[in-house]
Amino acid sequence: LKDGKLQQIDTPENCFSKPQSRFVARFLGDASFLPGTLNTGSNIVATALGNAPASPVNDAQGEVDLLLRPDDLSLTLDEGGNGEIIWSRYEGSARLYGVKTDAGATVKIRCSHENIAEPGQRVMMHIITTHPLAVFER
């Protein structure tokens, strides 16, 4: 519910992976939105972190925002990378990082607890998911 209105009724899996709004996406877990361009012919979205299969929400097309969950990305230390660590949170078996991309967007990435990076360090990020990700009109 948001403002007394039901936002989405569906299976937990569909609400998480195919949210009907940004509100639902954020409500159900860590969500980052990365700008990109959707090729509607192939349903592939091109972003600064690579291409990803897309599932348009509400007929989104053209310039879009790609919904990324922290597990949709890889991260490695790399001085020539495409982003910089801005914060880190130890979660036991994992670490959650906030990373600012060189293009200015901020994304969250979850890695093994053995992957240690500090704020200010440069990193290389790539989209690693193979399932379609929700895209919203920008």
Order of alpha helices (4+ residues) and beta strands (2+ residues): alpha-alpha-beta-beta-beta-beta-beta-beta-beta-beta-beta-beta
